[in-house]
């Protein structure tokens, strides 16, 4: 498996980027026309997911990366809640809701899998060598591989 060299290599980042684009398209629809607050908040959450994955990766520290993944996952959860608001207010239909919701669940699972991987890497440090973190190397896994090693239940 090739090593991840940049955040752009991360499948979870690519998925979050695609979701971000979809959120912008959906919230540009006329049904959202007068709800500036919800539009702004949904877009900010979508941006937060993709941005925190990137920023955490660029920190080059497992512990910081894990913290930024926590923020990205929390933003994905907030965006799921906002999808319910948009559905309840009739801004989106159930088909759009289901598609975006499923994407957010996959992204959350992928983030959780990465966090699990990081936890294992941190715990595998040798005693007496606690000042050093393992190198920031992350093998490229497919979405299916990530989801199968995931320990997070919906």
N, C-alpha and C positions, 0 to 999 in steps of 0.2 A: 504494500500500500504506500502511495506517495505521502510524504509529509506535508502538512499544511505550512505554507510559507507566509501567508497573509490572511487577513480576515476574509478577503474575497474568495478564498479557497474553501471556506466553511460553508457546507450545505445549509446549515441553519441560518446563516447570514443571507445567503441567496434566497431562501424561502421568505425570510422577513422582508427582504427588499421587494420581492414580488408582492407580498401582502400589502406593503406600504403603498405601492402603486395602485393596487385594487381599492384600498381605503380612500385614496384621493379621488379615484374615478367615481366610486359609489357616493361619496359625500358631495361631489360636484353636481349630483342629480338634483333636479328641480324640487324634489320632495324635501330636501334639506335646506332649501333656499333661505328660510327665515330663522333657522335654528343655528345661529352663528356659534353659540357656546358649545353645543354638542359637536358640530363639525370641527371646530378648533381642538376640542379635547380628544376626539377620535384620531385626528391627524397627529396630534402631539404624542399620543400613546404609540401609534404605529411607528413614528419617527424614533421614539425612545427605544423600542425593541431593537430595531436595526442598528441604531447608533451605539447603544450600550454593549451590544455584542462586539462591534468594531473597536470601541474604546477599550473595553476590557482586554481584548486580544492584544492591542497595541501597548498595554501596560507592561507586558513581558514579565509578569509575575503571576504565578498560579493563584495566589491568594486574592490579588486584586481582580484577576480575570473572573474568579468565582463570585466575587462581590458584584461585579458588573452584570454577570449572568443572572444573579438574583434580581437585580433591578429590571433587567430585560424581561424576565419571567413574570415579575409583578406587573409590568406594563402590559404584557400580553393578557393577563388576567383582568386588568382594568378595561382593556379594549373588548374583551368578551362580555363584560357587564354592560358596556356601552352599546354593544350590538343588540342586547335585549331591549334597551331603551329605544333604539332606532326601530326595532321590530314592533314593539308595543305601540309606538306612535305612528306606525304605518309608513315610515320613511323607507323601509326595505321590506321585501317579501320574504317568506320562509325559505325559498330556494337560495337567495343571496345570503341570508342569515346562516343557513346550514353550511354553505360552501366556506364562508369566512370563518365560522366557528370551528369547522374541521381543520382548517389551515392553522388556526391559533392553537388548537390542541396538539397538532403535530409539532409545531414550533416549541411549545412548552415542554413536550416530551423530549425533543432533541436537546433543548437547553438543560433539562434535568439530567439527561445522559451525559452531557459534557461535564456538568457539575460532579456527577458520580465518578467519572474518569479522573477529574482533578483531585477529588477527595482521596481516591486510591493512590494517585501519584504523590500527594503530600504525605500520606500515611506510610508510604514505602521508603521514606527517607531513612537512612541508617542512623542508629543512635549515635550521639556524639557529633553528628554532622548537621545539627539543626539550623545552623546559620545559612546553609545553602539550600536553595530549592532545586528540584529536578529541572532540567532544561525544558524550555517551552517547546515541546515537540508533541504534535498531535497528529496521529495517522488519519488519513482521509477515509472516512467510513461513508457508505451509502446511507440514504435515508432509512432503508429497510434494516440495515445492520444496526443503526443507532436505535431504532424503535424496538428491535428485538432484545437489546441489552438494557433497555430502560426498566427501571424499577418503580417508576411512578405510575400509580393507578389513577384513572380518571375519576 
